[in-house]
Amino acid sequence: MVIRTHDLIEVSSLSCLRSEEVPMWAAASLKQTPFVVGRRAEPLQDGSIPVGIRGTERNQRHAAFLAPQGIGRSITPYEITERRMWTALSAERQGLPVSKIMDRVAELMRDWQWGPTGSAGFEMVTGYPAMKETSDLDVVINTPVATDGKQAEILLCGLDKLGVRIDIQLEAPEGAYILRELVGRRADTVMLRTAQGPRLVRNPWR
């Protein structure tokens, strides 16, 4: 099973999680909602994959590793979009700002392979109420080949009219770029996020 950054993974056995020290909030979160998210780092030699544990607060994020035998089902952000999983939220949760714009986002991004991540993706998969009234919408776009800069600028312009801040990562074969850092940039280089750490790239559209 291939697990990628942003994939949501149900942990079949919490004993398969490895971390130097798990905070109390992380242990409580896992007990209530045994899901972790794939993070951008190198796997261990024994095949354990890098994952992140989410808490209830924005600053509650903890890095860990999950042994292969602890991987239950996994769902990619792209599957969330394909299945339009936001439509399964309760009527109350569909009233949140992020939930209310999801159909419009899907319409604007119909020509892209994309999916929600962050609190929105987590809630759509697990049912845990992770989104808040003030939540941003985090999105990942799969870009196996170079993306046209003008097309990306038009997309971002349309999304910015929806009233909720939308942060987009472009997942390329070598790592990820932040769309807002690419569009309208003035610097000669831009940051590429890789499993080995960030590095500056001169021409990301190649």
Secondary structure as GFF3:
##gff-version 3
##sequence-region A 1 206
A	DSSP	beta_strand	8	11	.	.	.	ID=ss1
A	DSSP	three_ten_helix	14	16	.	.	.	ID=ss2
A	DSSP	beta_strand	17	18	.	.	.	ID=ss3
A	DSSP	alpha_helix	24	32	.	.	.	ID=ss4
A	DSSP	beta_strand	35	38	.	.	.	ID=ss5
A	DSSP	beta_strand	49	54	.	.	.	ID=ss6
A	DSSP	beta_strand	61	66	.	.	.	ID=ss7
A	DSSP	three_ten_helix	68	70	.	.	.	ID=ss8
A	DSSP	beta_strand	71	75	.	.	.	ID=ss9
A	DSSP	alpha_helix	77	82	.	.	.	ID=ss10
A	DSSP	three_ten_helix	85	88	.	.	.	ID=ss11
A	DSSP	three_ten_helix	93	95	.	.	.	ID=ss12
A	DSSP	alpha_helix	97	108	.	.	.	ID=ss13
A	DSSP	beta_strand	114	116	.	.	.	ID=ss14
A	DSSP	alpha_helix	118	126	.	.	.	ID=ss15
A	DSSP	beta_strand	137	142	.	.	.	ID=ss16
A	DSSP	alpha_helix	149	159	.	.	.	ID=ss17
A	DSSP	three_ten_helix	160	162	.	.	.	ID=ss18
A	DSSP	beta_strand	166	172	.	.	.	ID=ss19
A	DSSP	beta_strand	175	178	.	.	.	ID=ss20
A	DSSP	alpha_helix	179	182	.	.	.	ID=ss21
A	DSSP	beta_strand	190	194	.	.	.	ID=ss22
A	DSSP	beta_strand	197	201	.	.	.	ID=ss23
###
